Amino acid sequence: MSEIQAPRLREQDLTGKVAVVTGATRGIGRAIALQLASRGCSILGTCSGPDSLILIDSLAHTVSNLYSGHTSPPKVTGVAANIKDPDCAQKIAQALERKFDGHVDILVNNAAHPIRAKIGEIEPQLVSEVITANIQTPIMVVNEFVKRKMFRKGSRIVNIGSDSARASIPGLPGRSLYTMFKSALEGLSRAWADELGANPDLEFMKGTTANTVAVGFTETDLVSKMPPAMREAVNQNVLAKQSLGPRAALPEDVADIVGFLCGPDSRWVTGSVVSADGGFVKIL
Ligand SMILES: NC(=O)c1ccc[n+]([C@@H]2O[C@H](COP(=O)([O-])OP(=O)(O)OC[C@H]3O[C@@H](n4cnc5c(N)ncnc54)[C@H](OP(=O)(O)O)[C@@H]3O)[C@@H](O)[C@H]2O)c1
C-alpha cells in the first residue's frame, strides 16, 4: 500500500535556494520539483519545447496554492530547453541569469531521451542522438554552470539514473543504449564529486556534492505505453524481486530520496549511487 501524502508544506530548509530540474513537467521530475518547492526552494523547470511550458505553469499554480497566505513563496518558472539541442546548456544558463540572478544551488539531471533499440538494428546516427541528449547535455550543463560561476557553496548535483545500469532484467530487450547513458551518469557523478567538492580553483562552490539515484520501475507516462509482454516481464523480473513488495514506485517515492540528496543533511554523501527501487538492486 502506498503511503504517499497529498502535496504539503515541509520544513523550509531550502528557503532562498534555486534548483534547476530538467524534465519538470511530468512524472519523476515534476515530483522532485514539487518536493523541493515545498521546502522553500525556487525552481527553474525545463521541458522539451514551448508547448509543455503550460505544465510548468500548472506546477507553479500548485506551489502557489501550497503557500497561500505566505509572504515570500518560492518562485517556480519554466524554460523550454530540449536536451537533444546542442545549445541546451546555454539556454538553461541564460534563463537562470534572466530569472534568478544567475545563481543555482541544486541541479537535478532528470530529463532523458530514452530509446529502446534492439542490437542488429542500431544506426550510428541513433547512438549519436542518444549520447548528445543524455550524456553531452548533462556534461555541458555542469560545465556551463561552473564556467559562469553559477553554483554556490554546498551545491547539490543529482543525476537520475536507473536500475537498468545495474541489473540484468530478462524480457526487456533493446536496453543497450539506455544502459549506456545511465551508466555514464553514474561515472559522471563520481568524477564531478572529485573535481568539484574541494577544488581550490572552485572555492565559490566548495562543498558541492554529486550523486546518482538509481531509479526502479516507477509509474509514469514513460512506462504507461509499455507493451503488455514487457509489462509482464517487469512484474515477474523486477517488481516481484523488490524487498518492499511487488508494486511500482510512485514518482513521489523517488522524489523524497532525491530530496534528501538535495538538502543540507546530505552534506557528507558524494560520488554515491543511491537506489530508489524498493530494494530491487542492493548497492553494497
Ligand atoms: N519511470 C521509470 O520507471 C523510470 C525508471 C528508471 C529511471 N527513470 C528515469 O527517470 C527520469 C524521468 O522519467 P519519467 O518516468 O518521469 O518520464 P516522463 O514521465 O516521461 O517525463 C519525462 C520528462 O522529461 C522531459 N523530456 C522528455 N524528453 C525531453 C527532451 N528531449 N528535452 C527536454 N526534456 C525532455 C519531459 O518534458 P515534456 O513534457 O516537454 O515532454 C518530462 O518533463 C528519466 O531520466 C528516466 O530515464 C524512470
The ligand as a Gaussian input file, in Angstrom:
#p B3LYP/6-31G(d) Opt

LIG

0 1
 N        9.631000       5.658000     -14.952000
 C       10.525000       4.727000     -14.689000
 O       10.197000       3.537000     -14.463000
 C       11.997000       5.086000     -14.644000
 C       12.897000       4.107000     -14.210000
 C       14.242000       4.417000     -14.143000
 C       14.682000       5.681000     -14.483000
 N       13.786000       6.610000     -14.908000
 C       14.316000       7.919000     -15.289000
 O       13.598000       8.952000     -14.630000
 C       13.646000      10.134000     -15.432000
 C       12.242000      10.689000     -15.598000
 O       11.435000       9.700000     -16.198000
 P        9.846000       9.715000     -16.095000
 O        9.439000       8.305000     -16.000000
 O        9.418000      10.684000     -15.051000
 O        9.466000      10.257000     -17.555000
 P        8.196000      11.054000     -18.081000
 O        7.031000      10.935000     -17.162000
 O        8.049000      10.612000     -19.493000
 O        8.675000      12.591000     -18.034000
 C        9.736000      12.979000     -18.840000
 C       10.119000      14.433000     -18.558000
 O       11.300000      14.725000     -19.314000
 C       11.013000      15.750000     -20.259000
 N       11.652000      15.457000     -21.527000
 C       11.458000      14.383000     -22.319000
 N       12.213000      14.487000     -23.442000
 C       12.872000      15.675000     -23.320000
 C       13.771000      16.366000     -24.175000
 N       14.154000      15.853000     -25.335000
 N       14.273000      17.548000     -23.738000
 C       13.875000      18.078000     -22.554000
 N       13.020000      17.471000     -21.727000
 C       12.523000      16.284000     -22.105000
 C        9.501000      15.750000     -20.412000
 O        9.096000      17.046000     -20.840000
 P        7.904000      17.262000     -21.897000
 O        6.636000      17.288000     -21.095000
 O        8.215000      18.548000     -22.566000
 O        7.932000      16.108000     -22.848000
 C        9.068000      15.424000     -18.998000
 O        9.143000      16.563000     -18.206000
 C       14.327000       9.728000     -16.736000
 O       15.700000      10.056000     -16.643000
 C       14.156000       8.244000     -16.769000
 O       15.151000       7.591000     -17.538000
 C       12.456000       6.347000     -14.997000

